[in-house]
């Protein structure tokens, strides 16, 4: 496969990572969308430290 993942694949991986710590998909998706806007679609920032930014934002 290609080294560049399709955006929806990355989105699903992020949602799954947060779901694995017990947060439901319906809670994570809008938070992830907002983070992508805030970070200008910079996935590196979102994936850093096992999606820590996403996890933190989910609990804000």
CORWOBEL-V132006 format. One record per residue. SS is DSSP state (h for helix, s for strand, l for the rest). Layout:
ss=SS
ss=SS
This chain:
ss=l
ss=l
ss=l
ss=l
ss=l
ss=l
ss=h
ss=h
ss=h
ss=h
ss=h
ss=h
ss=h
ss=h
ss=h
ss=h
ss=h
ss=h
ss=h
ss=l
ss=l
ss=l
ss=l
ss=l
ss=h
ss=h
ss=h
ss=h
ss=h
ss=h
ss=h
ss=h
ss=h
ss=h
ss=h
ss=h
ss=h
ss=h
ss=l
ss=l
ss=l
ss=l
ss=h
ss=h
ss=h
ss=h
ss=h
ss=h
ss=h
ss=h
ss=h
ss=h
ss=h
ss=h
ss=h
ss=h
ss=h
ss=h
ss=h
ss=l
